[in-house]
Amino acid sequence: TANTGEFYEGEWSHDTDKGTYKVKGDKITIYWLDGDVTDNIRFRIEGNKLYLEFIDGYYSETFVYKRLQ
Protein backbone atom coordinates (compact mmCIF):
# COMPACT_ATOMS: atom_id res chain seq x y z
CA THR A 1 0.00 0.00 0.00
CA ALA A 2 1.34 3.43 -0.94
CA ASN A 3 -0.07 6.38 0.98
CA THR A 4 1.14 9.60 -0.54
CA GLY A 5 0.57 13.27 0.05
CA GLU A 6 1.60 16.34 -1.87
CA PHE A 7 1.43 20.03 -1.05
CA TYR A 8 0.97 21.96 -4.29
CA GLU A 9 -0.20 25.52 -4.86
CA GLY A 10 -1.31 25.88 -1.24
CA GLU A 11 -3.35 22.68 -1.02
CA TRP A 12 -2.72 19.13 0.21
CA SER A 13 -3.77 16.11 -1.82
CA HIS A 14 -3.69 12.52 -0.52
CA ASP A 15 -3.77 9.28 -2.46
CA THR A 16 -3.74 5.57 -1.58
CA ASP A 17 -2.72 2.91 -4.10
CA LYS A 18 -2.29 -0.85 -3.67
CA GLY A 19 -0.28 -3.45 -5.51
CA THR A 20 2.57 -5.94 -5.31
CA TYR A 21 6.26 -5.61 -6.07
CA LYS A 22 9.29 -7.64 -7.13
CA VAL A 23 12.92 -6.88 -6.33
CA LYS A 24 15.78 -7.83 -8.64
CA GLY A 25 19.23 -6.49 -7.80
CA ASP A 26 18.84 -2.77 -7.08
CA LYS A 27 15.55 -2.40 -9.02
CA ILE A 28 11.95 -2.59 -7.85
CA THR A 29 9.02 -3.26 -10.19
CA ILE A 30 5.56 -2.38 -8.85
CA TYR A 31 2.41 -4.05 -10.20
CA TRP A 32 -0.51 -1.81 -9.20
CA LEU A 33 -3.99 -3.29 -8.74
CA ASP A 34 -5.36 -0.97 -11.43
CA GLY A 35 -3.10 -2.71 -14.01
CA ASP A 36 -0.34 -0.10 -14.21
CA VAL A 37 3.29 -1.17 -13.87
CA THR A 38 6.10 1.02 -12.54
CA ASP A 39 9.46 -0.45 -13.53
CA ASN A 40 11.86 2.49 -13.53
CA ILE A 41 12.77 2.50 -9.82
CA ARG A 42 16.24 2.00 -8.40
CA PHE A 43 16.64 1.68 -4.62
CA ARG A 44 19.24 1.60 -1.89
CA ILE A 45 19.10 1.27 1.89
CA GLU A 46 21.49 3.22 4.09
CA GLY A 47 21.03 2.79 7.84
CA ASN A 48 17.38 3.54 8.64
CA LYS A 49 16.68 5.24 5.28
CA LEU A 50 15.28 3.86 2.02
CA TYR A 51 16.11 5.81 -1.14
CA LEU A 52 13.87 5.31 -4.20
CA GLU A 53 15.10 6.87 -7.46
CA PHE A 54 12.54 7.13 -10.26
CA ILE A 55 14.18 7.42 -13.68
CA ASP A 56 12.32 8.43 -16.83
CA GLY A 57 14.57 9.37 -19.75
CA TYR A 58 16.30 12.63 -18.81
CA TYR A 59 14.22 13.10 -15.67
CA SER A 60 14.90 11.54 -12.27
CA GLU A 61 13.43 12.08 -8.83
CA THR A 62 14.57 10.61 -5.52
CA PHE A 63 12.34 9.96 -2.51
CA VAL A 64 13.80 9.27 0.94
CA TYR A 65 11.85 7.27 3.53
CA LYS A 66 12.97 7.03 7.15
CA ARG A 67 12.17 4.10 9.46
CA LEU A 68 10.28 5.42 12.47
CA GLN A 69 11.00 2.61 14.95
QUIFENCOR-V594908 format. One record per residue. RES is the residue in one small letter. PSI is psi in degrees with one decimal (* if undefined). NEAR is the number of other C-alpha atoms within 10 Angstrom. D_CENTER is the distance of its C-alpha to the mean C-alpha in Angstrom with 1 decimal. Layout:
res=<RES:RES>
psi=<PSI:PSI>
near=<NEAR:NEAR>
d_center=<D_CENTER:D_CENTER>
//
This chain:
res=<t:a:n:t:g:e:f:y:e:g:e:w:s:h:d:t:d:k:g:t:y:k:v:k:g:d:k:i:t:i:y:w:l:d:g:d:v:t:d:n:i:r:f:r:i:e:g:n:k:l:y:l:e:f:i:d:g:y:y:s:e:t:f:v:y:k:r:l:q>
psi=<130.9:116.0:116.6:155.4:149.7:134.4:114.3:128.2:43.7:6.2:145.2:140.1:143.9:146.9:144.3:125.5:149.9:151.9:-167.0:167.7:159.6:142.3:132.4:111.4:-124.0:21.1:143.6:133.9:127.6:130.8:99.8:149.8:-24.3:1.6:-14.5:153.4:132.1:114.1:18.0:44.8:126.5:143.2:159.5:151.7:128.5:109.8:-121.8:20.2:140.2:124.6:124.8:121.7:116.8:126.0:127.5:90.7:-117.4:-3.8:136.3:152.2:134.9:131.8:140.3:126.9:136.5:132.1:132.3:-4.0:*>
near=<9:10:9:10:11:11:9:8:6:6:7:9:9:9:9:9:11:12:14:11:12:10:11:8:7:11:16:18:16:18:16:16:11:9:7:10:14:12:16:16:19:18:17:13:13:8:8:10:13:15:16:20:18:17:14:11:7:5:7:11:10:12:10:12:11:12:8:6:4>
d_center=<10.6:7.9:10.0:9.3:12.1:13.4:16.8:18.4:22.1:23.2:21.4:18.5:16.5:14.6:12.8:12.2:11.0:12.0:11.9:12.3:10.9:12.9:12.9:15.5:16.3:13.5:11.4:9.1:10.0:8.8:12.0:11.9:15.2:16.2:16.5:13.7:12.1:9.0:10.5:9.9:7.4:9.4:9.2:12.0:13.4:16.1:18.1:16.3:13.2:9.9:8.8:5.8:7.8:7.4:11.1:13.3:17.0:18.0:15.0:12.1:9.8:8.6:6.9:9.1:9.3:13.0:14.7:17.3:20.0>
//
